[in-house]
Amino acid sequence: MKIIRFTSKNLEKLCNRGINKSKRIEDRVKQIVEDVRAFGDEALIKYTKKFDGVKLSLKQLKVSEIEISGAYQSISPNFVSSLKIIVENINRFYRKAIPKSWKIKDSDGVALSQNFLPLEKVGIYIPAGTAPLVSSVYMTVVPAKIAGVKKIILISPPDKNGNINPHILVVADLLKVDEIYRAGGAQGIAALAFGTKIIPRVDKIVGPGNVYVSEAKRQVFGYVDIDMIAGPTELVIIANGYSDPKFIIADLKAQAEHTGGLTVLITNSRGLAKEIKSEMGDTSGLIILTKNLQQAVEVSNKIAPEHLEILVKNPRRLIKRIRNAGAIFLGPYSPCAVGDYVAGPSHVLPTCGTARFFSGLSVLDFVKTNHIISYSKKALEKIREPLEKIATIEGLGKHLDSVKARFQ
């Protein structure tokens, strides 16, 4: 790891990082998306053979009930009991976040309300390339279920034998996912966005993925909603002389298991910085030296990381000043891994500095609102003058006429 001092210039590149994609990837994904849009299942099967190395028939695209039942035979007996504990943690967290519809009414006959409505159909993408992301199943499906989504469609790329990881199938089945399909990459995203004869079109696509998946989500946004365009995972640690170096080193090494991820230690302790650098050697990442912890918070807010660990003695003293972070972990016994797997909040979080304006996946991602407006004649007459003035300024005469008609 490299040690640098905090300066605006040193942080410029870090703060302006983005998702690494090339024109070549953009064009390649565009071709895949357009092929699937035009030729549906035929294109999906073609790209599954090309990228996943397996030839599927139309019938094999959908995972059967027999396959799902068979998946239970391939997992350890205690997996389900462990899963139930985790799912209850997630349920407990998201039940607190269910939005409620509301209404206001006054004596003149104005009634205004906002209704929260669950989305009809949501597509969940679960990667299975370098590693099957079993945890991403419950981290996406549970908040969707709590929001009241009517139908959940899960897709995941098949392995060389045409199978989906049995743990993914079991988790999806236990969470009552409605349909599961063998489809991955940009072609799977396109299938969810536009629909095929076999795979239904959804209203929103959520879930992590590689640069091709992220680019496909970007290209189909507008035809369908998406959760976010995510880049490589990120970890920032704020620490000082009080912090235990063993915990910092362990968490930095855990982050290094992810290819291409961002790893940053921010500290005002030169001794700690040297110790961590010595242990981590030439691994990628940065150690940023600051004058004090207040400046460390300032640096973290500029970076706006996906994950932020605060390992100082009284971490809650800093929390009020943290503005930009996807998930914040306080104290020595709250490693990032606990949020990845079991704590409750979803691990689908904003990356590449988008924590400045995006939030982690929540129940709100699976609902929409509509506004309901009801006026009596008395209420309309009371507001008529300012309404007519604005309509006149905008030059929309027929809008004026629509109001006048109520009083003729």
Secondary structure as GFF3:
##gff-version 3
##sequence-region A 1 408
A	DSSP	beta_strand	2	5	.	.	.	ID=ss1
A	DSSP	alpha_helix	8	15	.	.	.	ID=ss2
A	DSSP	alpha_helix	23	39	.	.	.	ID=ss3
A	DSSP	alpha_helix	41	52	.	.	.	ID=ss4
A	DSSP	three_ten_helix	58	61	.	.	.	ID=ss5
A	DSSP	alpha_helix	65	71	.	.	.	ID=ss6
A	DSSP	three_ten_helix	72	74	.	.	.	ID=ss7
A	DSSP	alpha_helix	79	95	.	.	.	ID=ss8
A	DSSP	beta_strand	102	105	.	.	.	ID=ss9
A	DSSP	beta_strand	111	118	.	.	.	ID=ss10
A	DSSP	beta_strand	121	125	.	.	.	ID=ss11
A	DSSP	alpha_helix	134	147	.	.	.	ID=ss12
A	DSSP	beta_strand	151	156	.	.	.	ID=ss13
A	DSSP	alpha_helix	166	174	.	.	.	ID=ss14
A	DSSP	beta_strand	179	182	.	.	.	ID=ss15
A	DSSP	alpha_helix	185	194	.	.	.	ID=ss16
A	DSSP	beta_strand	204	206	.	.	.	ID=ss17
A	DSSP	alpha_helix	211	220	.	.	.	ID=ss18
A	DSSP	beta_strand	225	226	.	.	.	ID=ss19
A	DSSP	beta_strand	234	239	.	.	.	ID=ss20
A	DSSP	alpha_helix	245	255	.	.	.	ID=ss21
A	DSSP	beta_strand	262	267	.	.	.	ID=ss22
A	DSSP	alpha_helix	270	280	.	.	.	ID=ss23
A	DSSP	beta_strand	286	289	.	.	.	ID=ss24
A	DSSP	alpha_helix	293	303	.	.	.	ID=ss25
A	DSSP	beta_strand	307	310	.	.	.	ID=ss26
A	DSSP	alpha_helix	316	319	.	.	.	ID=ss27
A	DSSP	beta_strand	327	330	.	.	.	ID=ss28
A	DSSP	alpha_helix	336	341	.	.	.	ID=ss29
A	DSSP	three_ten_helix	354	356	.	.	.	ID=ss30
A	DSSP	three_ten_helix	363	366	.	.	.	ID=ss31
A	DSSP	beta_strand	367	374	.	.	.	ID=ss32
A	DSSP	alpha_helix	377	394	.	.	.	ID=ss33
A	DSSP	alpha_helix	397	404	.	.	.	ID=ss34
A	DSSP	three_ten_helix	405	407	.	.	.	ID=ss35
###
